[in-house]
Amino acid sequence: QVQLVESGGGLVQAGGSLRLSCAASGRTFSNYNVGWFRQAPGKEREFVAEISWSGARIWYGDSVKGRFTISRDNVKNTVYLQMNSLKPDDTAIYYCAANARGSGYYTNPDEYDYWGQGTQVTVSS
């Protein structure tokens, strides 16, 4: 099992930046692909970004390309999501998730086995 804890959310003005962290404990974190998802009120959970277990492969959702950057530090067992040029539409609860499948493009929440509790990001206009 892997336990995931998100942090770094908060309130920021449009155009600002935040960095989210996803800290993992439990089994060998470097074996896991990690994705970030977000969910706004009344909307489905949306894929934001994914980084493969090695960090060699990265994917982004269309709505965040060019603004968000995902990275990982397997020594610190942490994955980061740097969010720049934030917009009010980015307001949501952000979740990190993990799976131990081979390196691949996993955009469906059902493809992840472990989830954190989420961290709220609010972007004011």
Phi, psi and chi 1 to 4 in degrees:
 res  aa     phi    psi   chi1   chi2   chi3   chi4
   1 GLN       -  150.6  -82.0 -131.0  -24.7      -
   2 VAL  -124.0  132.9  172.4      -      -      -
   3 GLN  -105.4  134.0  -69.0   79.4   41.9      -
   4 LEU  -121.5  136.2  -56.8  172.6      -      -
   5 VAL  -132.8  119.5  178.1      -      -      -
   6 GLU   -89.7  151.7  -58.8   95.9  -23.6      -
   7 SER  -154.1  167.8   61.7      -      -      -
   8 GLY   104.0   -4.4      -      -      -      -
   9 GLY   -70.3  171.3      -      -      -      -
  10 GLY   165.1 -165.7      -      -      -      -
  11 LEU  -104.6  129.9  173.2   63.8      -      -
  12 VAL  -142.8  151.6   64.4      -      -      -
  13 GLN   -79.5  155.7  -72.8 -171.6  -29.4      -
  14 ALA   -55.3  136.8      -      -      -      -
  15 GLY    92.5  -11.0      -      -      -      -
  16 GLY   -83.5 -174.1      -      -      -      -
  17 SER  -132.9  153.1  -61.1      -      -      -
  18 LEU  -143.6  153.3  -76.9  173.9      -      -
  19 ARG  -122.9  118.9 -173.0  176.3   81.7  156.5
  20 LEU   -92.2  147.9  -55.1 -176.3      -      -
  21 SER  -122.8  146.7  -61.5      -      -      -
  22 CYS  -127.6  104.7  172.9      -      -      -
  23 ALA   -96.0  133.2      -      -      -      -
  24 ALA  -114.1  148.3      -      -      -      -
  25 SER  -140.4  161.1   60.5      -      -      -
  26 GLY   111.6 -129.1      -      -      -      -
  27 ARG   -70.8  172.7  -67.8 -168.5  173.9 -179.7
  28 THR   -57.1  109.5  -55.0      -      -      -
  29 PHE   -64.6  -32.1 -176.8   56.9      -      -
  30 SER   -67.9   -6.3   58.3      -      -      -
  31 ASN   -87.3   -4.8  -68.4  -18.5      -      -
  32 TYR  -111.6  134.3  -69.8   81.1      -      -
  33 ASN   -75.1  146.0  -55.5  -54.2      -      -
  34 VAL  -128.8  133.1  175.0      -      -      -
  35 GLY  -120.6  154.3      -      -      -      -
  36 TRP  -111.4  135.2  -76.8   96.6      -      -
  37 PHE  -127.4  164.2  -70.4   78.7      -      -
  38 ARG  -141.9  153.9   65.3 -173.2 -176.8 -174.3
  39 GLN  -141.4  119.3 -170.8  163.4   19.2      -
  40 ALA   -94.4  157.5      -      -      -      -
  41 PRO   -55.3  129.9  -26.2   34.9      -      -
  42 GLY    77.4    4.8      -      -      -      -
  43 LYS  -119.4  161.8  -65.7 -172.3  176.6 -178.8
  44 GLU   -76.2  160.4  -67.3 -173.0   -8.3      -
  45 ARG   -67.0  131.3 -163.8  161.0  -68.3 -167.1
  46 GLU  -113.8  135.7  176.9 -170.4   11.5      -
  47 PHE   -69.8  134.1  170.7   76.1      -      -
  48 VAL  -111.2  -53.3  173.8      -      -      -
  49 ALA  -163.9  158.7      -      -      -      -
  50 GLU  -144.1  145.1 -177.5 -151.8  -16.8      -
  51 ILE  -128.6  134.2 -172.5  165.3      -      -
  52 SER   -70.5  169.7   64.5      -      -      -
  53 TRP   -58.5  -33.1   58.8  -89.4      -      -
  54 SER   -89.3  -14.6   67.1      -      -      -
  55 GLY    86.8   -0.8      -      -      -      -
  56 ALA   -78.6  -23.1      -      -      -      -
  57 ARG  -124.0  134.7  -57.6 -178.9   72.8 -179.0
  58 ILE  -137.1  140.7  -72.0  173.3      -      -
  59 TRP  -134.2  151.0  -63.2  -92.3      -      -
  60 TYR  -130.5  148.7  -65.0   99.0      -      -
  61 GLY   -70.4  152.9      -      -      -      -
  62 ASP   -60.0  -33.4  -71.1  -19.5      -      -
  63 SER   -73.7  -12.9   61.4      -      -      -
  64 VAL  -119.8   -3.5  -53.6      -      -      -
  65 LYS   -57.0  134.7  -80.0 -179.7 -176.4  175.5
  66 GLY    85.7  -11.2      -      -      -      -
  67 ARG  -116.7  -34.0  -60.1 -172.9  -61.5  122.3
  68 PHE  -108.6  148.9  -69.5   11.2      -      -
  69 THR  -134.3  127.0  -57.3      -      -      -
  70 ILE  -102.6  142.4 -170.4  171.3      -      -
  71 SER  -151.7  168.5   61.3      -      -      -
  72 ARG  -145.4  152.9   69.2 -172.3  -63.8  159.2
  73 ASP  -127.8  100.5 -175.5  -24.0      -      -
  74 ASN   -73.3  -15.0  -76.4  -17.6      -      -
  75 VAL   -74.2  -40.2  173.2      -      -      -
  76 LYS   -88.9   -0.8  -64.9 -177.6  177.1  179.4
  77 ASN    54.3   44.6  -72.2  -11.6      -      -
  78 THR  -137.2  140.1  -57.1      -      -      -
  79 VAL  -114.8  140.8  169.6      -      -      -
  80 TYR  -116.7  152.2  -56.1   97.6      -      -
  81 LEU  -131.3  104.2 -175.0   68.0      -      -
  82 GLN   -85.3  122.4  177.8   66.1   43.7      -
  83 MET  -117.3  115.5  -53.2 -173.6  -64.1      -
  84 ASN  -115.4  164.9  -62.1  -31.1      -      -
  85 SER    49.4   47.5  -57.8      -      -      -
  86 LEU   -65.6  146.5  -76.9  161.8      -      -
  87 LYS  -122.1  156.9  -54.3  173.3 -177.7  179.5
  88 PRO   -54.9  -31.1  -29.8   37.2      -      -
  89 ASP   -67.3  -13.1  -76.2  -10.5      -      -
  90 ASP   -80.7   -7.0  -65.4  -41.4      -      -
  91 THR   -62.5  124.5  -64.3      -      -      -
  92 ALA  -178.2  171.9      -      -      -      -
  93 ILE   -87.8  130.3  -60.7  174.3      -      -
  94 TYR  -104.9  130.8  -76.5   69.8      -      -
  95 TYR  -120.6  142.8  -59.5   89.2      -      -
  96 CYS  -105.2  152.7   65.5      -      -      -
  97 ALA  -145.5  157.8      -      -      -      -
  98 ALA  -138.5  150.1      -      -      -      -
  99 ASN  -143.4  159.3   70.8   42.2      -      -
 100 ALA  -108.4   27.1      -      -      -      -
 101 ARG   -78.3  171.1  -52.8  180.0 -176.3 -156.2
 102 GLY   -63.8  165.1      -      -      -      -
 103 SER   -57.6  126.9  179.0      -      -      -
 104 GLY  -170.2  175.3      -      -      -      -
 105 TYR   -96.0   99.3 -176.8   40.8      -      -
 106 TYR  -112.3  100.3  -58.3  109.8      -      -
 107 THR  -108.6   -7.1   61.7      -      -      -
 108 ASN   -93.7  127.4 -171.6  -33.8      -      -
 109 PRO   -54.7  -28.9  -26.1   34.1      -      -
 110 ASP   -67.8  -13.0  -67.8  -20.4      -      -
 111 GLU   -86.0    0.6  -64.6  173.1  -52.4      -
 112 TYR  -112.1  143.2  -69.3   83.3      -      -
 113 ASP  -103.3  -24.0  -56.6  -54.8      -      -
 114 TYR  -129.8  140.5  -55.1  101.0      -      -
 115 TRP  -135.0  148.2  -70.1   83.0      -      -
 116 GLY   -86.1 -178.7      -      -      -      -
 117 GLN   -86.4  -13.8   82.9  -70.0  -11.9      -
 118 GLY    96.8  154.0      -      -      -      -
 119 THR  -137.2  135.6 -175.0      -      -      -
 120 GLN   -81.6  131.9  176.0   71.6   47.4      -
 121 VAL  -119.9  124.4  170.9      -      -      -
 122 THR  -124.7  124.7  -57.6      -      -      -
 123 VAL  -114.0  118.7 -176.5      -      -      -
 124 SER   -92.7  149.1   62.8      -      -      -
 125 SER   -89.2      -   57.0      -      -      -
